[in-house]
Amino acid sequence: MEKSGKKSLLRKIVVDSQCIFIVQALITILFAVGVKQLDILPMHYFVGFVGVLVVLWIIPFALAIKKYKLSSRLMSLILTIVLLVTNIAVLKSDRLISSVSGADEEFYTLSVVVLKDAHIDSIEDLKNKQIGFMSRDEENNTYFKQQLKSLKKQNAQEVLYDTIDDLVLALYDKKVSAIVINESQRSLLTLEDKDLEKDTKIIWQIERVVKVSEGVEPGSTVSEPFTVFISGIDQYGRVSEVRNCDVNMLVTVNPITHQVLLTSIPRDYYVMLPSKGQKDKLTHAGNYGVSESMKALENLFDIDIDYYVKVNFTSVVDIIEAIGGIEVYSDRAFIPDSRKEARVVEGWQHMNGDLALAFARERYAYPDGDNQRVRNQQTVLKAVVKKILSPAIITNYASLLEALEGCFETSMTSRQLKQLVQKQIRTMASWEFLSCQVSGFDGSEYTFSYPHQELYVMIPDEKSVEKCSGYIHTIMANEILDLEGAESIGGEVTPENE
C-alpha cells in the first residue's frame, strides 16, 4: 500500500512537472513571437534572445532529469510567470506604437451655442430662427449645413460675421438666436470672458473629420535626416482635436551624425498662412489644422517637414508623472502664473508633471517673455528625453506605457518608429542635442483671424530666421553642426556612415 502510494505521488509529480514545462514552452514561444512582431531588436540580437529563452527552458528540464524535481518545478514556474508578465508588456508596447502612429486625421468640433435664458433647448427649436456663422470658416460652415439637412426644412436663416467678437456680440444683442462656433475658438473665448460660459449653453455638437495633407510620409525611411513638427495644443482633452498651438517646435534629426536640433518658434510669430493668403499669429494657424502650421513653417524656413507629433497639456503632465518626474535647471525663482500654489526655485530641482508644465508655459516671470518660454520648453523636452533614455525608466516602464497611450499622436508609421528604436538598440549611440530659436520685435497688426482688431504679434527678425534655417539645412545635409551649449544624452556621440 505504502509503495503504491509513493508510486502514485511520483507519477503526480512527474505529470505536474511535465505540465509546467509544456506551459513554459508555450509561453516562451508566444514571447518570442511577440518580440519578433514588435520588431525592435536587430536580427543578431533577436537570435541571441531566442537562444537565451531556449537555455532558460533547458535548465529546469535538465534539473528534472537529474531528479531535482522540486527545484526544477519551482524554477520553471517562476520563469513562466516572468515570461508571461514580460510578454504582456511587449504586447502593450506593440499596441501603443500602433495606436499613436500613422495619424493622418484630425477633427473639428462644431457647437451650436445659445443664451441660457433663450428657452432654446434643441436644434428643432431653431425653426425659422436666425443662426450666426463665421464668414471666414467656410469649410466648417459648409459641412455643418450639409449635416443639418433639417435646417433647410425649418427655413433657418444664415447670418455671416467677419470676426468672432462680432459673432458673440450678435448673440448677446439677440440679433441671432444661435451661433455656430468651432470649439477651439469657443474655449479661448471662455478663458478670456468667464461670463460667456455662465451666460450660454451648447445645444448641439458635431465633429468634422479631415485628412492631414502635410507631414505624412508613410513610404520614407528614417535612416536619413528628417524634420518633425511638434504641435503643443494649449488645451486638455483629445489630442487629435484642432486647437490653437501653444508650442511650435521643429525637431531635425540626423540618424547618421546623431545630432538633434530643436528649433523653437514663439507662438505670436507673425507668419503667412499659405491657404488663407494672409498673415496671422502662428498659434492661430493651429485653428486651421496642423497642415496649416506646417506649411507656414515650411515657407518661413524654406524647408520640408517630414512628420508631425501632436501633444496637449494632458500629455505633458501624464508622461512626466509616469517617468517619475524630471530634473530641471531654472535661472531664477518665481511663482508660475498658471499655477499660483507652486514655486519654481533657482537652480536644479525635481519637477512633477504639473510643475514642469507650469515652468514650460511661464512667460510673465521673464523680461523677454515668450523668448524665454520657448527656451524653457526645450529644457523640459530634453529633460524628458534624458529620463526616458536612462536605466531608471525600467522601473517606470509599465506606467509610461499607460501614460503614453492617447497622450500624443504622430504621422510617423509604426514601422518607422520601430526602425528608430531598432537602430538605437543596435548602435547604443548617444545623441547631441542642439538648440536654436528665432526672435523678433514687438508689434501690433491685423490678423486673418481678427481682421478688424489689432493684436500683439512678434514681427520676425529675418536674420534669426535665416540663421536657424541654415542650421536645419546643415543637419539635413549630413554635416556636423557646432553650436555652443550642445548637450549630449547617453554615451559617446559617434557619427556613423550607413
Rosetta blueprint (number, residue, H / E / L):
1 M L
2 E H
3 K H
4 S H
5 G H
6 K H
7 K H
8 S H
9 L H
10 L H
11 R H
12 K H
13 I H
14 V H
15 V H
16 D H
17 S H
18 Q H
19 C H
20 I H
21 F H
22 I H
23 V H
24 Q H
25 A H
26 L H
27 I H
28 T H
29 I H
30 L H
31 F H
32 A H
33 V H
34 G H
35 V H
36 K H
37 Q H
38 L H
39 D L
40 I L
41 L L
42 P L
43 M H
44 H H
45 Y H
46 F H
47 V H
48 G H
49 F H
50 V H
51 G H
52 V H
53 L H
54 V H
55 V H
56 L H
57 W H
58 I H
59 I H
60 P H
61 F H
62 A H
63 L H
64 A H
65 I H
66 K L
67 K L
68 Y L
69 K H
70 L H
71 S H
72 S H
73 R H
74 L H
75 M H
76 S H
77 L H
78 I H
79 L H
80 T H
81 I H
82 V H
83 L H
84 L H
85 V H
86 T H
87 N H
88 I H
89 A H
90 V H
91 L H
92 K H
93 S H
94 D H
95 R H
96 L H
97 I H
98 S H
99 S H
100 V H
101 S L
102 G L
103 A L
104 D L
105 E E
106 E E
107 F E
108 Y E
109 T E
110 L E
111 S E
112 V E
113 V E
114 V E
115 L E
116 K H
117 D H
118 A H
119 H L
120 I L
121 D L
122 S L
123 I H
124 E H
125 D H
126 L H
127 K L
128 N L
129 K L
130 Q E
131 I E
132 G E
133 F E
134 M E
135 S L
136 R L
137 D L
138 E H
139 E H
140 N H
141 N H
142 T H
143 Y H
144 F H
145 K H
146 Q H
147 Q H
148 L L
149 K H
150 S H
151 L H
152 K H
153 K H
154 Q L
155 N L
156 A L
157 Q E
158 E E
159 V E
160 L E
161 Y E
162 D L
163 T L
164 I H
165 D H
166 D H
167 L H
168 V H
169 L H
170 A H
171 L H
172 Y H
173 D L
174 K L
175 K L
176 V L
177 S L
178 A E
179 I E
180 V E
181 I E
182 N E
183 E H
184 S H
185 Q H
186 R H
187 S H
188 L H
189 L H
190 T H
191 L H
192 E H
193 D L
194 K H
195 D H
196 L H
197 E H
198 K H
199 D H
200 T E
201 K E
202 I E
203 I E
204 W E
205 Q E
206 I E
207 E E
208 R E
209 V E
210 V E
211 K E
212 V L
213 S L
214 E L
215 G L
216 V L
217 E L
218 P L
219 G L
220 S L
221 T L
222 V L
223 S L
224 E L
225 P L
226 F E
227 T E
228 V E
229 F E
230 I E
231 S E
232 G E
233 I E
234 D L
235 Q L
236 Y L
237 G L
238 R L
239 V L
240 S L
241 E E
242 V L
243 R L
244 N L
245 C E
246 D E
247 V E
248 N E
249 M E
250 L E
251 V E
252 T E
253 V E
254 N E
255 P L
256 I L
257 T L
258 H L
259 Q E
260 V E
261 L E
262 L E
263 T E
264 S E
265 I L
266 P L
267 R L
268 D L
269 Y E
270 Y E
271 V E
272 M E
273 L E
274 P L
275 S L
276 K L
277 G L
278 Q E
279 K E
280 D E
281 K E
282 L H
283 T H
284 H H
285 A H
286 G H
287 N H
288 Y H
289 G L
290 V H
291 S H
292 E H
293 S H
294 M H
295 K H
296 A H
297 L H
298 E H
299 N H
300 L H
301 F H
302 D L
303 I L
304 D L
305 I L
306 D L
307 Y E
308 Y E
309 V E
310 K E
311 V E
312 N E
313 F H
314 T H
315 S H
316 V H
317 V H
318 D H
319 I H
320 I H
321 E H
322 A H
323 I L
324 G L
325 G L
326 I E
327 E E
328 V E
329 Y E
330 S E
331 D L
332 R L
333 A L
334 F E
335 I L
336 P L
337 D L
338 S L
339 R L
340 K L
341 E L
342 A L
343 R L
344 V E
345 V L
346 E L
347 G E
348 W E
349 Q E
350 H E
351 M E
352 N L
353 G H
354 D H
355 L H
356 A H
357 L H
358 A H
359 F H
360 A H
361 R H
362 E L
363 R L
364 Y L
365 A L
366 Y L
367 P L
368 D L
369 G L
370 D H
371 N H
372 Q H
373 R H
374 V H
375 R H
376 N H
377 Q H
378 Q H
379 T H
380 V H
381 L H
382 K H
383 A H
384 V H
385 V H
386 K H
387 K H
388 I H
389 L L
390 S L
391 P H
392 A H
393 I H
394 I H
395 T H
396 N H
397 Y H
398 A H
399 S H
400 L H
401 L H
402 E H
403 A H
404 L H
405 E L
406 G L
407 C L
408 F E
409 E E
410 T E
411 S L
412 M L
413 T L
414 S H
415 R H
416 Q H
417 L H
418 K H
419 Q H
420 L H
421 V H
422 Q H
423 K H
424 Q H
425 I H
426 R H
427 T H
428 M L
429 A L
430 S L
431 W E
432 E E
433 F E
434 L E
435 S E
436 C E
437 Q E
438 V L
439 S L
440 G E
441 F E
442 D E
443 G E
444 S E
445 E E
446 Y L
447 T L
448 F L
449 S L
450 Y L
451 P L
452 H L
453 Q L
454 E L
455 L E
456 Y E
457 V E
458 M E
459 I E
460 P E
461 D L
462 E H
463 K H
464 S H
465 V H
466 E H
467 K H
468 C H
469 S H
470 G H
471 Y H
472 I H
473 H H
474 T H
475 I H
476 M H
477 A L
478 N L
479 E L
480 I L
481 L L
482 D L
483 L L
484 E L
485 G L
486 A L
487 E E
488 S E
489 I E
490 G L
491 G L
492 E L
493 V L
494 T L
495 P L
496 E L
497 N L
498 E L
